[in-house]
């Protein structure tokens, strides 16, 4: 019983560590969502594009270059799974 509660707390903390504050909103990156849901980032983004009318306009947005660099500098090592590049998250131009 105690072990199950501990495991749930670990899972909850792992999810909370993937929530960032950006533009005054709590956000999660597509790569983090796909890790939680055991899917490919490409597939998630494709599904959203195919069903764009099902999502509110504030559901997703592209990062600005400044936001991208800020997130990259904050998370270049451990919380991004050891990656030192975030090329998949580079803002659209």
Steps between C-alpha positions, in 0.01 A plus 500: 500500500772747598710391203208568260453849643872564466494388136204727428683793659805430283286493186325821602833672566636385164200658325523820706867533401390514136270799549653835413371854540511684169307811402332485840354155428586151615616303197636160407712428196390253239798274569403478868136423421601223265724349765208490743260354243759265346465645150728657242529877495455501123176301531358731769572808291358336187179411684461852633551644150245260351245583770581866558130597524465285814748713694458848639731768361695515827566125505838534330740753362850519358782630712669824408876485443557664840268252677670212324847614607382560856350152533805345335736672744290397801451140393794405282604200707302305757131583469512457122612140530868580456468674166702814446305614194134579456492524123154341488368791705656777293240769427333511164609790283 
